[in-house]
Amino acid sequence: MAAPLISRLSARLLGRTSTFTLALVAGAVVFERGFDHGAELLWDNINYGKLWKHNKHKYDGDD
């Protein structure tokens, strides 16, 4: 079931250079956004309580 689908998809993507280039650029953009978001979540999780956005409420001038 998966083999014909993969075969058709690869034939469409690799059939023309412009389509392959567009798919490559779109994939790179999506990967970059996902990787950046994941790294940001990991950084915030590791440094929870140490960053300004986590402690800003303590220093707001609401006196």
PDB file of N, CA, C, O and CB in Angstrom:
ATOM      1  N   MET A   1       0.821  -1.190   0.000  1.00  0.00           N
ATOM      2  CA  MET A   1       0.000   0.000   0.000  1.00  0.00           C
ATOM      3  C   MET A   1       0.867   1.256   0.000  1.00  0.00           C
ATOM      4  O   MET A   1       0.584   2.203  -0.733  1.00  0.00           O
ATOM      5  CB  MET A   1      -0.935  -0.003   1.202  1.00  0.00           C
ATOM      6  N   ALA A   2       1.921   1.269   0.817  1.00  0.00           N
ATOM      7  CA  ALA A   2       2.758   2.454   0.926  1.00  0.00           C
ATOM      8  C   ALA A   2       3.692   2.597  -0.273  1.00  0.00           C
ATOM      9  O   ALA A   2       4.037   3.716  -0.653  1.00  0.00           O
ATOM     10  CB  ALA A   2       3.566   2.405   2.212  1.00  0.00           C
ATOM     11  N   ALA A   3       4.100   1.493  -0.867  1.00  0.00           N
ATOM     12  CA  ALA A   3       5.064   1.547  -1.968  1.00  0.00           C
ATOM     13  C   ALA A   3       4.525   2.317  -3.176  1.00  0.00           C
ATOM     14  O   ALA A   3       5.251   3.161  -3.702  1.00  0.00           O
ATOM     15  CB  ALA A   3       5.446   0.138  -2.390  1.00  0.00           C
ATOM     16  N   PRO A   4       3.293   2.077  -3.647  1.00  0.00           N
ATOM     17  CA  PRO A   4       2.808   2.866  -4.784  1.00  0.00           C
ATOM     18  C   PRO A   4       2.657   4.349  -4.450  1.00  0.00           C
ATOM     19  O   PRO A   4       2.885   5.210  -5.301  1.00  0.00           O
ATOM     20  CB  PRO A   4       1.477   2.318  -5.261  1.00  0.00           C
ATOM     21  N   LEU A   5       2.275   4.640  -3.218  1.00  0.00           N
ATOM     22  CA  LEU A   5       2.127   6.035  -2.811  1.00  0.00           C
ATOM     23  C   LEU A   5       3.476   6.740  -2.808  1.00  0.00           C
ATOM     24  O   LEU A   5       3.596   7.864  -3.296  1.00  0.00           O
ATOM     25  CB  LEU A   5       1.479   6.127  -1.423  1.00  0.00           C
ATOM     26  N   ILE A   6       4.482   6.085  -2.263  1.00  0.00           N
ATOM     27  CA  ILE A   6       5.826   6.660  -2.243  1.00  0.00           C
ATOM     28  C   ILE A   6       6.366   6.794  -3.655  1.00  0.00           C
ATOM     29  O   ILE A   6       7.029   7.780  -3.978  1.00  0.00           O
ATOM     30  CB  ILE A   6       6.774   5.800  -1.391  1.00  0.00           C
ATOM     31  N   SER A   7       6.093   5.828  -4.483  1.00  0.00           N
ATOM     32  CA  SER A   7       6.553   5.865  -5.871  1.00  0.00           C
ATOM     33  C   SER A   7       5.939   7.035  -6.629  1.00  0.00           C
ATOM     34  O   SER A   7       6.637   7.750  -7.348  1.00  0.00           O
ATOM     35  CB  SER A   7       6.216   4.555  -6.575  1.00  0.00           C
ATOM     36  N   ARG A   8       4.626   7.230  -6.467  1.00  0.00           N
ATOM     37  CA  ARG A   8       3.957   8.355  -7.135  1.00  0.00           C
ATOM     38  C   ARG A   8       4.442   9.698  -6.597  1.00  0.00           C
ATOM     39  O   ARG A   8       4.644  10.640  -7.363  1.00  0.00           O
ATOM     40  CB  ARG A   8       2.440   8.246  -6.964  1.00  0.00           C
ATOM     41  N   LEU A   9       4.627   9.785  -5.283  1.00  0.00           N
ATOM     42  CA  LEU A   9       5.080  11.029  -4.679  1.00  0.00           C
ATOM     43  C   LEU A   9       6.493  11.382  -5.135  1.00  0.00           C
ATOM     44  O   LEU A   9       6.772  12.539  -5.447  1.00  0.00           O
ATOM     45  CB  LEU A   9       5.029  10.928  -3.157  1.00  0.00           C
ATOM     46  N   SER A  10       7.379  10.400  -5.176  1.00  0.00           N
ATOM     47  CA  SER A  10       8.745  10.673  -5.620  1.00  0.00           C
ATOM     48  C   SER A  10       8.785  11.010  -7.103  1.00  0.00           C
ATOM     49  O   SER A  10       9.602  11.828  -7.528  1.00  0.00           O
ATOM     50  CB  SER A  10       9.648   9.477  -5.332  1.00  0.00           C
ATOM     51  N   ALA A  11       7.920  10.395  -7.893  1.00  0.00           N
ATOM     52  CA  ALA A  11       7.883  10.716  -9.316  1.00  0.00           C
ATOM     53  C   ALA A  11       7.414  12.156  -9.540  1.00  0.00           C
ATOM     54  O   ALA A  11       7.907  12.843 -10.435  1.00  0.00           O
ATOM     55  CB  ALA A  11       6.964   9.737 -10.061  1.00  0.00           C
ATOM     56  N   ARG A  12       6.472  12.600  -8.733  1.00  0.00           N
ATOM     57  CA  ARG A  12       5.992  13.987  -8.857  1.00  0.00           C
ATOM     58  C   ARG A  12       7.028  14.988  -8.369  1.00  0.00           C
ATOM     59  O   ARG A  12       7.207  16.044  -8.976  1.00  0.00           O
ATOM     60  CB  ARG A  12       4.693  14.171  -8.074  1.00  0.00           C
ATOM     61  N   LEU A  13       7.720  14.661  -7.262  1.00  0.00           N
ATOM     62  CA  LEU A  13       8.703  15.588  -6.723  1.00  0.00           C
ATOM     63  C   LEU A  13       9.983  15.629  -7.545  1.00  0.00           C
ATOM     64  O   LEU A  13      10.571  16.695  -7.725  1.00  0.00           O
ATOM     65  CB  LEU A  13       9.027  15.220  -5.304  1.00  0.00           C
ATOM     66  N   LEU A  14      10.411  14.494  -8.037  1.00  0.00           N
ATOM     67  CA  LEU A  14      11.667  14.433  -8.764  1.00  0.00           C
ATOM     68  C   LEU A  14      11.488  14.589 -10.270  1.00  0.00           C
ATOM     69  O   LEU A  14      12.467  14.547 -11.016  1.00  0.00           O
ATOM     70  CB  LEU A  14      12.358  13.135  -8.470  1.00  0.00           C
ATOM     71  N   GLY A  15      10.275  14.764 -10.715  1.00  0.00           N
ATOM     72  CA  GLY A  15      10.017  14.865 -12.149  1.00  0.00           C
ATOM     73  C   GLY A  15      10.558  16.143 -12.766  1.00  0.00           C
ATOM     74  O   GLY A  15      11.057  16.132 -13.891  1.00  0.00           O
ATOM     75  N   ARG A  16      10.461  17.234 -12.038  1.00  0.00           N
ATOM     76  CA  ARG A  16      10.949  18.515 -12.543  1.00  0.00           C
ATOM     77  C   ARG A  16      11.869  19.137 -11.507  1.00  0.00           C
ATOM     78  O   ARG A  16      11.647  19.006 -10.303  1.00  0.00           O
ATOM     79  CB  ARG A  16       9.771  19.471 -12.880  1.00  0.00           C
ATOM     80  N   THR A  17      12.892  19.806 -11.981  1.00  0.00           N
ATOM     81  CA  THR A  17      13.851  20.429 -11.073  1.00  0.00           C
ATOM     82  C   THR A  17      13.198  21.527 -10.252  1.00  0.00           C
ATOM     83  O   THR A  17      13.510  21.678  -9.071  1.00  0.00           O
ATOM     84  CB  THR A  17      15.032  20.994 -11.853  1.00  0.00           C
ATOM     85  N   SER A  18      12.304  22.292 -10.846  1.00  0.00           N
ATOM     86  CA  SER A  18      11.660  23.377 -10.104  1.00  0.00           C
ATOM     87  C   SER A  18      10.790  22.844  -8.970  1.00  0.00           C
ATOM     88  O   SER A  18      10.757  23.433  -7.890  1.00  0.00           O
ATOM     89  CB  SER A  18      10.816  24.233 -11.048  1.00  0.00           C
ATOM     90  N   THR A  19      10.093  21.748  -9.199  1.00  0.00           N
ATOM     91  CA  THR A  19       9.256  21.151  -8.161  1.00  0.00           C
ATOM     92  C   THR A  19      10.123  20.590  -7.042  1.00  0.00           C
ATOM     93  O   THR A  19       9.795  20.737  -5.865  1.00  0.00           O
ATOM     94  CB  THR A  19       8.363  20.046  -8.753  1.00  0.00           C
ATOM     95  N   PHE A  20      11.225  19.950  -7.405  1.00  0.00           N
ATOM     96  CA  PHE A  20      12.138  19.413  -6.409  1.00  0.00           C
ATOM     97  C   PHE A  20      12.739  20.535  -5.565  1.00  0.00           C
ATOM     98  O   PHE A  20      12.849  20.407  -4.346  1.00  0.00           O
ATOM     99  CB  PHE A  20      13.248  18.603  -7.084  1.00  0.00           C
ATOM    100  N   THR A  21      13.124  21.626  -6.208  1.00  0.00           N
ATOM    101  CA  THR A  21      13.706  22.762  -5.498  1.00  0.00           C
ATOM    102  C   THR A  21      12.690  23.389  -4.557  1.00  0.00           C
ATOM    103  O   THR A  21      13.023  23.720  -3.418  1.00  0.00           O
ATOM    104  CB  THR A  21      14.223  23.807  -6.489  1.00  0.00           C
ATOM    105  N   LEU A  22      11.466  23.557  -5.013  1.00  0.00           N
ATOM    106  CA  LEU A  22      10.417  24.119  -4.171  1.00  0.00           C
ATOM    107  C   LEU A  22      10.136  23.223  -2.968  1.00  0.00           C
ATOM    108  O   LEU A  22       9.968  23.719  -1.854  1.00  0.00           O
ATOM    109  CB  LEU A  22       9.138  24.326  -4.984  1.00  0.00           C
ATOM    110  N   ALA A  23      10.084  21.923  -3.179  1.00  0.00           N
ATOM    111  CA  ALA A  23       9.858  20.987  -2.076  1.00  0.00           C
ATOM    112  C   ALA A  23      11.021  21.012  -1.100  1.00  0.00           C
ATOM    113  O   ALA A  23      10.814  20.921   0.110  1.00  0.00           O
ATOM    114  CB  ALA A  23       9.648  19.564  -2.608  1.00  0.00           C
ATOM    115  N   LEU A  24      12.225  21.131  -1.600  1.00  0.00           N
ATOM    116  CA  LEU A  24      13.409  21.184  -0.749  1.00  0.00           C
ATOM    117  C   LEU A  24      13.419  22.449   0.106  1.00  0.00           C
ATOM    118  O   LEU A  24      13.707  22.388   1.301  1.00  0.00           O
ATOM    119  CB  LEU A  24      14.677  21.115  -1.602  1.00  0.00           C
ATOM    120  N   VAL A  25      13.108  23.583  -0.496  1.00  0.00           N
ATOM    121  CA  VAL A  25      13.074  24.853   0.240  1.00  0.00           C
ATOM    122  C   VAL A  25      11.946  24.835   1.269  1.00  0.00           C
ATOM    123  O   VAL A  25      12.143  25.246   2.413  1.00  0.00           O
ATOM    124  CB  VAL A  25      12.894  26.047  -0.734  1.00  0.00           C
ATOM    125  N   ALA A  26      10.773  24.362   0.873  1.00  0.00           N
ATOM    126  CA  ALA A  26       9.647  24.298   1.811  1.00  0.00           C
ATOM    127  C   ALA A  26       9.968  23.361   2.969  1.00  0.00           C
ATOM    128  O   ALA A  26       9.657  23.676   4.118  1.00  0.00           O
ATOM    129  CB  ALA A  26       8.365  23.833   1.091  1.00  0.00           C
ATOM    130  N   GLY A  27      10.573  22.233   2.692  1.00  0.00           N
ATOM    131  CA  GLY A  27      10.962  21.311   3.752  1.00  0.00           C
ATOM    132  C   GLY A  27      11.993  21.906   4.693  1.00  0.00           C
ATOM    133  O   GLY A  27      11.934  21.687   5.903  1.00  0.00           O
ATOM    134  N   ALA A  28      12.945  22.664   4.140  1.00  0.00           N
ATOM    135  CA  ALA A  28      13.964  23.306   4.971  1.00  0.00           C
ATOM    136  C   ALA A  28      13.343  24.367   5.877  1.00  0.00           C
ATOM    137  O   ALA A  28      13.725  24.489   7.040  1.00  0.00           O
ATOM    138  CB  ALA A  28      15.055  23.935   4.091  1.00  0.00           C
ATOM    139  N   VAL A  29      12.395  25.129   5.355  1.00  0.00           N
ATOM    140  CA  VAL A  29      11.736  26.163   6.155  1.00  0.00           C
ATOM    141  C   VAL A  29      10.923  25.527   7.280  1.00  0.00           C
ATOM    142  O   VAL A  29      10.985  25.982   8.423  1.00  0.00           O
ATOM    143  CB  VAL A  29      10.828  27.041   5.268  1.00  0.00           C
ATOM    144  N   VAL A  30      10.172  24.494   6.970  1.00  0.00           N
ATOM    145  CA  VAL A  30       9.362  23.820   7.987  1.00  0.00           C
ATOM    146  C   VAL A  30      10.265  23.178   9.044  1.00  0.00           C
ATOM    147  O   VAL A  30       9.981  23.268  10.238  1.00  0.00           O
ATOM    148  CB  VAL A  30       8.449  22.750   7.335  1.00  0.00           C
ATOM    149  N   PHE A  31      11.337  22.540   8.615  1.00  0.00           N
ATOM    150  CA  PHE A  31      12.260  21.929   9.564  1.00  0.00           C
ATOM    151  C   PHE A  31      12.900  22.976  10.459  1.00  0.00           C
ATOM    152  O   PHE A  31      13.025  22.766  11.665  1.00  0.00           O
ATOM    153  CB  PHE A  31      13.335  21.143   8.828  1.00  0.00           C
ATOM    154  N   GLU A  32      13.304  24.096   9.884  1.00  0.00           N
ATOM    155  CA  GLU A  32      13.951  25.153  10.665  1.00  0.00           C
ATOM    156  C   GLU A  32      13.013  25.708  11.714  1.00  0.00           C
ATOM    157  O   GLU A  32      13.412  25.918  12.859  1.00  0.00           O
ATOM    158  CB  GLU A  32      14.432  26.274   9.754  1.00  0.00           C
ATOM    159  N   ARG A  33      11.765  25.950  11.329  1.00  0.00           N
ATOM    160  CA  ARG A  33      10.781  26.477  12.289  1.00  0.00           C
ATOM    161  C   ARG A  33      10.517  25.472  13.409  1.00  0.00           C
ATOM    162  O   ARG A  33      10.449  25.856  14.577  1.00  0.00           O
ATOM    163  CB  ARG A  33       9.460  26.824  11.570  1.00  0.00           C
ATOM    164  N   GLY A  34      10.370  24.215  13.074  1.00  0.00           N
ATOM    165  CA  GLY A  34      10.130  23.189  14.082  1.00  0.00           C
ATOM    166  C   GLY A  34      11.319  22.991  15.004  1.00  0.00           C
ATOM    167  O   GLY A  34      11.149  22.842  16.214  1.00  0.00           O
ATOM    168  N   PHE A  35      12.517  22.987  14.447  1.00  0.00           N
ATOM    169  CA  PHE A  35      13.726  22.818  15.250  1.00  0.00           C
ATOM    170  C   PHE A  35      13.909  24.006  16.186  1.00  0.00           C
ATOM    171  O   PHE A  35      14.264  23.825  17.351  1.00  0.00           O
ATOM    172  CB  PHE A  35      14.962  22.654  14.345  1.00  0.00           C
ATOM    173  N   ASP A  36      13.672  25.209  15.694  1.00  0.00           N
ATOM    174  CA  ASP A  36      13.802  26.412  16.509  1.00  0.00           C
ATOM    175  C   ASP A  36      12.798  26.403  17.652  1.00  0.00           C
ATOM    176  O   ASP A  36      13.145  26.732  18.786  1.00  0.00           O
ATOM    177  CB  ASP A  36      13.613  27.662  15.650  1.00  0.00           C
ATOM    178  N   HIS A  37      11.570  26.034  17.366  1.00  0.00           N
ATOM    179  CA  HIS A  37      10.538  25.973  18.396  1.00  0.00           C
ATOM    180  C   HIS A  37      10.882  24.914  19.446  1.00  0.00           C
ATOM    181  O   HIS A  37      10.729  25.157  20.643  1.00  0.00           O
ATOM    182  CB  HIS A  37       9.169  25.673  17.765  1.00  0.00           C
ATOM    183  N   GLY A  38      11.336  23.763  19.012  1.00  0.00           N
ATOM    184  CA  GLY A  38      11.712  22.705  19.940  1.00  0.00           C
ATOM    185  C   GLY A  38      12.900  23.092  20.816  1.00  0.00           C
ATOM    186  O   GLY A  38      12.916  22.796  22.010  1.00  0.00           O
ATOM    187  N   ALA A  39      13.891  23.753  20.226  1.00  0.00           N
ATOM    188  CA  ALA A  39      15.048  24.200  20.998  1.00  0.00           C
ATOM    189  C   ALA A  39      14.647  25.267  22.006  1.00  0.00           C
ATOM    190  O   ALA A  39      15.145  25.272  23.132  1.00  0.00           O
ATOM    191  CB  ALA A  39      16.140  24.738  20.067  1.00  0.00           C
ATOM    192  N   GLU A  40      13.762  26.162  21.618  1.00  0.00           N
ATOM    193  CA  GLU A  40      13.274  27.193  22.536  1.00  0.00           C
ATOM    194  C   GLU A  40      12.512  26.566  23.710  1.00  0.00           C
ATOM    195  O   GLU A  40      12.690  26.983  24.854  1.00  0.00           O
ATOM    196  CB  GLU A  40      12.369  28.191  21.786  1.00  0.00           C
ATOM    197  N   LEU A  41      11.674  25.578  23.436  1.00  0.00           N
ATOM    198  CA  LEU A  41      10.958  24.888  24.515  1.00  0.00           C
ATOM    199  C   LEU A  41      11.925  24.174  25.455  1.00  0.00           C
ATOM    200  O   LEU A  41      11.755  24.218  26.673  1.00  0.00           O
ATOM    201  CB  LEU A  41       9.957  23.881  23.933  1.00  0.00           C
ATOM    202  N   LEU A  42      12.928  23.525  24.899  1.00  0.00           N
ATOM    203  CA  LEU A  42      13.913  22.831  25.716  1.00  0.00           C
ATOM    204  C   LEU A  42      14.688  23.811  26.582  1.00  0.00           C
ATOM    205  O   LEU A  42      14.894  23.558  27.769  1.00  0.00           O
ATOM    206  CB  LEU A  42      14.871  22.035  24.836  1.00  0.00           C
ATOM    207  N   TRP A  43      15.120  24.924  26.003  1.00  0.00           N
ATOM    208  CA  TRP A  43      15.866  25.948  26.740  1.00  0.00           C
ATOM    209  C   TRP A  43      15.027  26.516  27.885  1.00  0.00           C
ATOM    210  O   TRP A  43      15.517  26.657  29.005  1.00  0.00           O
ATOM    211  CB  TRP A  43      16.306  27.081  25.792  1.00  0.00           C
ATOM    212  N   ASP A  44      13.767  26.839  27.605  1.00  0.00           N
ATOM    213  CA  ASP A  44      12.883  27.373  28.639  1.00  0.00           C
ATOM    214  C   ASP A  44      12.633  26.352  29.744  1.00  0.00           C
ATOM    215  O   ASP A  44      12.542  26.711  30.918  1.00  0.00           O
ATOM    216  CB  ASP A  44      11.558  27.811  28.025  1.00  0.00           C
ATOM    217  N   ASN A  45      12.525  25.097  29.371  1.00  0.00           N
ATOM    218  CA  ASN A  45      12.280  24.044  30.345  1.00  0.00           C
ATOM    219  C   ASN A  45      13.496  23.826  31.250  1.00  0.00           C
ATOM    220  O   ASN A  45      13.345  23.667  32.461  1.00  0.00           O
ATOM    221  CB  ASN A  45      11.915  22.742  29.631  1.00  0.00           C
ATOM    222  N   ILE A  46      14.681  23.819  30.679  1.00  0.00           N
ATOM    223  CA  ILE A  46      15.902  23.626  31.454  1.00  0.00           C
ATOM    224  C   ILE A  46      16.152  24.818  32.375  1.00  0.00           C
ATOM    225  O   ILE A  46      16.588  24.641  33.512  1.00  0.00           O
ATOM    226  CB  ILE A  46      17.102  23.414  30.520  1.00  0.00           C
ATOM    227  N   ASN A  47      15.879  26.033  31.890  1.00  0.00           N
ATOM    228  CA  ASN A  47      16.172  27.243  32.641  1.00  0.00           C
ATOM    229  C   ASN A  47      14.938  27.856  33.288  1.00  0.00           C
ATOM    230  O   ASN A  47      14.895  29.067  33.504  1.00  0.00           O
ATOM    231  CB  ASN A  47      16.817  28.249  31.744  1.00  0.00           C
ATOM    232  N   TYR A  48      13.946  27.050  33.597  1.00  0.00           N
ATOM    233  CA  TYR A  48      12.723  27.584  34.179  1.00  0.00           C
ATOM    234  C   TYR A  48      13.018  28.220  35.539  1.00  0.00           C
ATOM    235  O   TYR A  48      13.672  27.618  36.391  1.00  0.00           O
ATOM    236  CB  TYR A  48      11.662  26.475  34.319  1.00  0.00           C
ATOM    237  N   GLY A  49      12.534  29.427  35.725  1.00  0.00           N
ATOM    238  CA  GLY A  49      12.736  30.153  36.965  1.00  0.00           C
ATOM    239  C   GLY A  49      13.962  31.035  36.964  1.00  0.00           C
ATOM    240  O   GLY A  49      14.153  31.821  37.892  1.00  0.00           O
ATOM    241  N   LYS A  50      14.795  30.926  35.954  1.00  0.00           N
ATOM    242  CA  LYS A  50      16.018  31.718  35.880  1.00  0.00           C
ATOM    243  C   LYS A  50      15.925  32.834  34.846  1.00  0.00           C
ATOM    244  O   LYS A  50      16.759  33.739  34.837  1.00  0.00           O
ATOM    245  CB  LYS A  50      17.194  30.823  35.558  1.00  0.00           C
ATOM    246  N   LEU A  51      14.932  32.780  33.985  1.00  0.00           N
ATOM    247  CA  LEU A  51      14.829  33.744  32.894  1.00  0.00           C
ATOM    248  C   LEU A  51      13.927  34.909  33.274  1.00  0.00           C
ATOM    249  O   LEU A  51      13.071  34.790  34.151  1.00  0.00           O
ATOM    250  CB  LEU A  51      14.305  33.066  31.632  1.00  0.00           C
ATOM    251  N   TRP A  52      14.129  36.024  32.608  1.00  0.00           N
ATOM    252  CA  TRP A  52      13.369  37.237  32.897  1.00  0.00           C
ATOM    253  C   TRP A  52      11.876  37.031  32.713  1.00  0.00           C
ATOM    254  O   TRP A  52      11.084  37.522  33.517  1.00  0.00           O
ATOM    255  CB  TRP A  52      13.840  38.370  32.012  1.00  0.00           C
ATOM    256  N   LYS A  53      11.484  36.328  31.689  1.00  0.00           N
ATOM    257  CA  LYS A  53      10.052  36.148  31.452  1.00  0.00           C
ATOM    258  C   LYS A  53       9.382  35.319  32.543  1.00  0.00           C
ATOM    259  O   LYS A  53       8.163  35.382  32.699  1.00  0.00           O
ATOM    260  CB  LYS A  53       9.829  35.490  30.105  1.00  0.00           C
ATOM    261  N   HIS A  54      10.154  34.546  33.297  1.00  0.00           N
ATOM    262  CA  HIS A  54       9.591  33.776  34.396  1.00  0.00           C
ATOM    263  C   HIS A  54       9.570  34.565  35.703  1.00  0.00           C
ATOM    264  O   HIS A  54       8.809  34.229  36.611  1.00  0.00           O
ATOM    265  CB  HIS A  54      10.375  32.495  34.582  1.00  0.00           C
ATOM    266  N   ASN A  55      10.397  35.614  35.815  1.00  0.00           N
ATOM    267  CA  ASN A  55      10.521  36.376  37.056  1.00  0.00           C
ATOM    268  C   ASN A  55      10.054  37.817  36.934  1.00  0.00           C
ATOM    269  O   ASN A  55      10.174  38.584  37.889  1.00  0.00           O
ATOM    270  CB  ASN A  55      11.940  36.359  37.515  1.00  0.00           C
ATOM    271  N   LYS A  56       9.533  38.193  35.798  1.00  0.00           N
ATOM    272  CA  LYS A  56       9.144  39.574  35.560  1.00  0.00           C
ATOM    273  C   LYS A  56       8.095  40.052  36.560  1.00  0.00           C
ATOM    274  O   LYS A  56       8.128  41.208  36.980  1.00  0.00           O
ATOM    275  CB  LYS A  56       8.619  39.728  34.149  1.00  0.00           C
ATOM    276  N   HIS A  57       7.180  39.192  36.942  1.00  0.00           N
ATOM    277  CA  HIS A  57       6.107  39.590  37.850  1.00  0.00           C
ATOM    278  C   HIS A  57       6.634  39.996  39.222  1.00  0.00           C
ATOM    279  O   HIS A  57       5.968  40.748  39.933  1.00  0.00           O
ATOM    280  CB  HIS A  57       5.109  38.460  38.001  1.00  0.00           C
ATOM    281  N   LYS A  58       7.808  39.519  39.609  1.00  0.00           N
ATOM    282  CA  LYS A  58       8.386  39.859  40.911  1.00  0.00           C
ATOM    283  C   LYS A  58       8.902  41.297  40.942  1.00  0.00           C
ATOM    284  O   LYS A  58       8.986  41.907  42.008  1.00  0.00           O
ATOM    285  CB  LYS A  58       9.520  38.892  41.253  1.00  0.00           C
ATOM    286  N   TYR A  59       9.248  41.836  39.770  1.00  0.00           N
ATOM    287  CA  TYR A  59       9.901  43.133  39.724  1.00  0.00           C
ATOM    288  C   TYR A  59       9.049  44.222  39.086  1.00  0.00           C
ATOM    289  O   TYR A  59       9.520  45.345  38.902  1.00  0.00           O
ATOM    290  CB  TYR A  59      11.185  43.016  38.986  1.00  0.00           C
ATOM    291  N   ASP A  60       7.827  43.912  38.753  1.00  0.00           N
ATOM    292  CA  ASP A  60       6.931  44.940  38.203  1.00  0.00           C
ATOM    293  C   ASP A  60       6.630  45.969  39.282  1.00  0.00           C
ATOM    294  O   ASP A  60       6.471  45.628  40.453  1.00  0.00           O
ATOM    295  CB  ASP A  60       5.609  44.307  37.666  1.00  0.00           C
ATOM    296  N   GLY A  61       6.555  47.226  38.878  1.00  0.00           N
ATOM    297  CA  GLY A  61       6.317  48.308  39.832  1.00  0.00           C
ATOM    298  C   GLY A  61       4.844  48.529  40.108  1.00  0.00           C
ATOM    299  O   GLY A  61       4.313  49.586  39.769  1.00  0.00           O
ATOM    300  N   ASP A  62       4.180  47.582  40.704  1.00  0.00           N
ATOM    301  CA  ASP A  62       2.753  47.715  41.022  1.00  0.00           C
ATOM    302  C   ASP A  62       2.541  48.215  42.447  1.00  0.00           C
ATOM    303  O   ASP A  62       1.467  48.015  43.014  1.00  0.00           O
ATOM    304  CB  ASP A  62       2.039  46.374  40.832  1.00  0.00           C
ATOM    305  N   ASP A  63       3.529  48.852  43.023  1.00  0.00           N
ATOM    306  CA  ASP A  63       3.408  49.326  44.413  1.00  0.00           C
ATOM    307  C   ASP A  63       2.527  50.540  44.543  1.00  0.00           C
ATOM    308  O   ASP A  63       2.333  51.047  45.647  1.00  0.00           O
ATOM    309  CB  ASP A  63       4.762  49.644  44.975  1.00  0.00           C
TER     310      ASP A  63
END
